[in-house]
Amino acid sequence: MAASSRSPLRPVVVSIGGSVLLTGDGDPDYLSELAELLGRVGHTVPLVVTTGGGRTAREYIHLGRALGLTEFELDELGIDVTRLHARLLAGRIGSPTPSHPPASVREAVEALRHASPVVLGGTEPGHTTDGVAALVAVRLRAARLVNATNVKGVYDADPRGNRAARRIDRLSWPEFRRMVQAATTGEAGQTFLFDRLGADALARAGIPLSVVDGRDLPNLESAILGRSFDGSRIEP
């Protein structure tokens, strides 16, 4: 099914972190299975997917910073990497997904009138791909945004370095925004819980955010479809 503004289903937006796309462990199989899932779901649900830059983007940003590039230029480097990831995933999904990812929120929204899923990377300096996903979700009045990351939800501490970290399965937007504000600085290449801009935009629009392990594909599909899933949910 080609998505259109006449679809009876509300769109869903998925933000896939770069740390999920490229781990060095079984990436070709994972990307193929992810592409199959997104292509299949996108036939019935209007779907927009953003791809992060992850480790590859951070390596370029660290190198650029050592060479004296500005934060604006470092953001542009990271955006280029996210767009490469988007082209990789879009190419594997195939038609009708546009092979050249949209370069702006407006272009992504317009593309969804004719094709689903639509895959894109970053858009402009100062906006992470989480932030882009949130802006797309608000523009589309999406049913939900699903954040596919490398942990199994939102925790009260980093679970990768703290075995005592406790997952929080449900949060209100004020609670989540406080966590985001405390954890981010806006510096290019930072690893963070979620984008400040994105959290603020989703909270104002009242759009739920689901946070799941992006490598658990059956669970990711459940979250996209609005079914019961293992992870965290932030809602009004």
One Martini backbone bead per residue (centre of mass of N, CA, C, O) as a GRO file, in nm:
protein
  236
    1MET     BB    1   0.092   0.036   0.025
    2ALA     BB    2   0.038   0.363  -0.033
    3ALA     BB    3   0.073   0.631   0.128
    4SER     BB    4  -0.170   0.868   0.268
    5SER     BB    5  -0.384   1.122   0.375
    6ARG     BB    6  -0.632   0.891   0.356
    7SER     BB    7  -0.551   0.727   0.578
    8PRO     BB    8  -0.699   0.570   0.860
    9LEU     BB    9  -0.414   0.571   0.972
   10ARG     BB   10  -0.194   0.661   1.191
   11PRO     BB   11   0.105   0.754   1.213
   12VAL     BB   12   0.445   0.630   1.246
   13VAL     BB   13   0.746   0.678   1.438
   14VAL     BB   14   1.100   0.588   1.390
   15SER     BB   15   1.392   0.571   1.603
   16ILE     BB   16   1.717   0.471   1.497
   17GLY     BB   17   1.996   0.397   1.631
   18GLY     BB   18   2.327   0.370   1.555
   19SER     BB   19   2.384   0.152   1.785
   20VAL     BB   20   2.190  -0.053   1.631
   21LEU     BB   21   2.280  -0.072   1.332
   22LEU     BB   22   2.601  -0.060   1.435
   23THR     BB   23   2.800  -0.321   1.613
   24GLY     BB   24   2.967  -0.578   1.470
   25ASP     BB   25   2.700  -0.780   1.508
   26GLY     BB   26   2.519  -0.896   1.256
   27ASP     BB   27   2.432  -0.659   1.059
   28PRO     BB   28   2.320  -0.776   0.792
   29ASP     BB   29   2.091  -0.943   0.919
   30TYR     BB   30   1.954  -0.716   1.074
   31LEU     BB   31   1.896  -0.522   0.835
   32SER     BB   32   1.724  -0.720   0.675
   33GLU     BB   33   1.507  -0.766   0.896
   34LEU     BB   34   1.432  -0.471   0.935
   35ALA     BB   35   1.344  -0.414   0.645
   36GLU     BB   36   1.118  -0.622   0.638
   37LEU     BB   37   0.951  -0.505   0.866
   38LEU     BB   38   0.910  -0.213   0.756
   39GLY     BB   39   0.787  -0.292   0.485
   40ARG     BB   40   0.544  -0.449   0.598
   41VAL     BB   41   0.424  -0.231   0.786
   42GLY     BB   42   0.420   0.001   0.562
   43HIS     BB   43   0.169  -0.125   0.406
   44THR     BB   44  -0.042  -0.040   0.661
   45VAL     BB   45   0.149   0.184   0.789
   46PRO     BB   46   0.235   0.495   0.825
   47LEU     BB   47   0.598   0.537   0.779
   48VAL     BB   48   0.866   0.680   0.975
   49VAL     BB   49   1.234   0.682   0.950
   50THR     BB   50   1.512   0.718   1.159
   51THR     BB   51   1.877   0.761   1.144
   52GLY     BB   52   2.160   0.722   1.303
   53GLY     BB   53   2.519   0.747   1.364
   54GLY     BB   54   2.687   0.681   1.601
   55ARG     BB   55   3.005   0.575   1.600
   56THR     BB   56   3.077   0.693   1.325
   57ALA     BB   57   3.005   0.986   1.388
   58ARG     BB   58   3.190   1.019   1.637
   59GLU     BB   59   3.458   0.978   1.491
   60TYR     BB   60   3.434   1.226   1.308
   61ILE     BB   61   3.390   1.434   1.533
   62HIS     BB   62   3.654   1.387   1.686
   63LEU     BB   63   3.835   1.455   1.449
   64GLY     BB   64   3.723   1.737   1.388
   65ARG     BB   65   3.788   1.858   1.666
   66ALA     BB   66   4.099   1.812   1.645
   67LEU     BB   67   4.092   2.010   1.373
   68GLY     BB   68   3.889   2.267   1.452
   69LEU     BB   69   3.601   2.239   1.423
   70THR     BB   70   3.295   2.330   1.440
   71GLU     BB   71   2.993   2.251   1.566
   72PHE     BB   72   2.848   2.287   1.299
   73GLU     BB   73   3.039   2.103   1.133
   74LEU     BB   74   3.000   1.851   1.310
   75ASP     BB   75   2.701   1.820   1.257
   76GLU     BB   76   2.730   1.777   0.951
   77LEU     BB   77   2.886   1.517   0.967
   78GLY     BB   78   2.669   1.355   1.117
   79ILE     BB   79   2.449   1.385   0.902
   80ASP     BB   80   2.591   1.235   0.676
   81VAL     BB   81   2.587   0.961   0.821
   82THR     BB   82   2.280   0.931   0.857
   83ARG     BB   83   2.227   0.930   0.546
   84LEU     BB   84   2.377   0.672   0.486
   85HIS     BB   85   2.200   0.492   0.662
   86ALA     BB   86   1.938   0.555   0.511
   87ARG     BB   87   2.027   0.444   0.236
   88LEU     BB   88   2.081   0.159   0.325
   89LEU     BB   89   1.793   0.094   0.426
   90ALA     BB   90   1.628   0.184   0.179
   91GLY     BB   91   1.766  -0.008  -0.024
   92ARG     BB   92   1.670  -0.270   0.123
   93ILE     BB   93   1.368  -0.222   0.105
   94GLY     BB   94   1.267  -0.055  -0.126
   95SER     BB   95   1.005  -0.042  -0.300
   96PRO     BB   96   0.866   0.278  -0.233
   97THR     BB   97   1.113   0.367  -0.107
   98PRO     BB   98   1.314   0.617  -0.104
   99SER     BB   99   1.651   0.623  -0.201
  100HIS     BB  100   1.637   0.934  -0.137
  101PRO     BB  101   1.647   1.097   0.131
  102PRO     BB  102   1.515   1.320   0.301
  103ALA     BB  103   1.620   1.669   0.413
  104SER     BB  104   1.333   1.711   0.556
  105VAL     BB  105   1.041   1.732   0.711
  106ARG     BB  106   0.871   1.819   0.471
  107GLU     BB  107   0.968   1.593   0.277
  108ALA     BB  108   0.872   1.355   0.450
  109VAL     BB  109   0.572   1.423   0.455
  110GLU     BB  110   0.535   1.422   0.147
  111ALA     BB  111   0.638   1.128   0.090
  112LEU     BB  112   0.403   0.984   0.257
  113ARG     BB  113   0.182   1.026   0.031
  114HIS     BB  114   0.344   0.788  -0.164
  115ALA     BB  115   0.512   0.642   0.078
  116SER     BB  116   0.585   0.319   0.255
  117PRO     BB  117   0.844   0.379   0.390
  118VAL     BB  118   1.024   0.652   0.531
  119VAL     BB  119   1.374   0.748   0.504
  120LEU     BB  120   1.589   0.929   0.741
  121GLY     BB  121   1.797   1.159   0.861
  122GLY     BB  122   1.925   1.432   0.895
  123THR     BB  123   1.887   1.804   0.853
  124GLU     BB  124   2.017   1.996   1.091
  125PRO     BB  125   2.183   2.175   1.288
  126GLY     BB  126   2.079   2.082   1.626
  127HIS     BB  127   1.948   1.811   1.507
  128THR     BB  128   1.857   1.523   1.586
  129THR     BB  129   1.703   1.229   1.502
  130ASP     BB  130   1.508   1.246   1.734
  131GLY     BB  131   1.413   1.533   1.671
  132VAL     BB  132   1.313   1.474   1.388
  133ALA     BB  133   1.106   1.260   1.466
  134ALA     BB  134   0.935   1.451   1.640
  135LEU     BB  135   0.864   1.660   1.420
  136VAL     BB  136   0.723   1.459   1.237
  137ALA     BB  137   0.510   1.364   1.441
  138VAL     BB  138   0.376   1.638   1.478
  139ARG     BB  139   0.306   1.698   1.180
  140LEU     BB  140   0.137   1.408   1.162
  141ARG     BB  141  -0.008   1.321   1.415
  142ALA     BB  142   0.096   1.086   1.563
  143ALA     BB  143   0.046   0.804   1.755
  144ARG     BB  144   0.370   0.750   1.763
  145LEU     BB  145   0.696   0.706   1.915
  146VAL     BB  146   0.979   0.499   1.836
  147ASN     BB  147   1.263   0.412   2.036
  148ALA     BB  148   1.549   0.257   1.904
  149THR     BB  149   1.777   0.103   2.116
  150ASN     BB  150   2.051  -0.031   2.340
  151VAL     BB  151   1.809  -0.054   2.535
  152LYS     BB  152   1.509  -0.153   2.743
  153GLY     BB  153   1.487   0.160   2.818
  154VAL     BB  154   1.422   0.346   3.103
  155TYR     BB  155   1.658   0.465   3.341
  156ASP     BB  156   1.806   0.572   3.653
  157ALA     BB  157   2.054   0.443   3.503
  158ASP     BB  158   2.321   0.312   3.350
  159PRO     BB  159   2.304  -0.024   3.255
  160ARG     BB  160   2.602  -0.058   3.130
  161GLY     BB  161   2.738   0.040   3.440
  162ASN     BB  162   2.469  -0.051   3.620
  163ARG     BB  163   2.321  -0.314   3.785
  164ALA     BB  164   2.111  -0.125   3.963
  165ALA     BB  165   1.947  -0.045   3.746
  166ARG     BB  166   1.617   0.093   3.684
  167ARG     BB  167   1.336   0.039   3.528
  168ILE     BB  168   1.097   0.259   3.363
  169ASP     BB  169   0.785   0.196   3.229
  170ARG     BB  170   0.648   0.473   3.345
  171LEU     BB  171   0.598   0.813   3.225
  172SER     BB  172   0.590   1.135   3.239
  173TRP     BB  173   0.674   1.416   3.080
  174PRO     BB  174   0.799   1.574   3.317
  175GLU     BB  175   0.989   1.349   3.407
  176PHE     BB  176   1.143   1.309   3.139
  177ARG     BB  177   1.242   1.600   3.094
  178ARG     BB  178   1.422   1.611   3.343
  179MET     BB  179   1.613   1.386   3.253
  180VAL     BB  180   1.706   1.516   2.987
  181GLN     BB  181   1.815   1.786   3.099
  182ALA     BB  182   2.034   1.637   3.288
  183ALA     BB  183   2.182   1.466   3.025
  184THR     BB  184   2.223   1.731   2.841
  185THR     BB  185   2.412   1.977   2.613
  186GLY     BB  186   2.433   1.977   2.271
  187GLU     BB  187   2.671   1.830   2.182
  188ALA     BB  188   2.840   1.694   1.949
  189GLY     BB  189   2.815   1.338   1.982
  190GLN     BB  190   2.630   1.278   2.202
  191THR     BB  191   2.525   1.072   2.459
  192PHE     BB  192   2.169   1.003   2.510
  193LEU     BB  193   1.847   0.963   2.596
  194PHE     BB  194   1.724   1.238   2.464
  195ASP     BB  195   1.599   1.489   2.293
  196ARG     BB  196   1.503   1.794   2.387
  197LEU     BB  197   1.334   1.890   2.153
  198GLY     BB  198   1.170   1.627   2.127
  199ALA     BB  199   1.045   1.622   2.409
  200ASP     BB  200   0.899   1.894   2.391
  201ALA     BB  201   0.728   1.838   2.138
  202LEU     BB  202   0.577   1.585   2.240
  203ALA     BB  203   0.456   1.706   2.494
  204ARG     BB  204   0.286   1.930   2.361
  205ALA     BB  205   0.132   1.710   2.167
  206GLY     BB  206   0.079   1.426   2.318
  207ILE     BB  207   0.297   1.211   2.229
  208PRO     BB  208   0.390   0.906   2.249
  209LEU     BB  209   0.672   0.722   2.399
  210SER     BB  210   0.875   0.452   2.292
  211VAL     BB  211   1.117   0.232   2.459
  212VAL     BB  212   1.349   0.012   2.289
  213ASP     BB  213   1.495  -0.268   2.172
  214GLY     BB  214   1.622  -0.268   1.845
  215ARG     BB  215   1.708  -0.591   1.835
  216ASP     BB  216   1.404  -0.657   1.908
  217LEU     BB  217   1.189  -0.711   1.664
  218PRO     BB  218   0.919  -0.814   1.777
  219ASN     BB  219   0.900  -0.581   1.985
  220LEU     BB  220   0.914  -0.348   1.787
  221GLU     BB  221   0.656  -0.420   1.633
  222SER     BB  222   0.464  -0.391   1.872
  223ALA     BB  223   0.519  -0.091   1.920
  224ILE     BB  224   0.435   0.016   1.642
  225LEU     BB  225   0.131  -0.125   1.668
  226GLY     BB  226   0.036  -0.086   1.983
  227ARG     BB  227   0.132  -0.308   2.152
  228SER     BB  228   0.253  -0.505   2.365
  229PHE     BB  229   0.562  -0.425   2.546
  230ASP     BB  230   0.913  -0.417   2.608
  231GLY     BB  231   0.941  -0.124   2.812
  232SER     BB  232   0.894   0.224   2.764
  233ARG     BB  233   0.648   0.483   2.864
  234ILE     BB  234   0.556   0.806   2.736
  235GLU     BB  235   0.296   1.017   2.877
  236PRO     BB  236   0.035   1.226   2.972
   0.00000   0.00000   0.00000
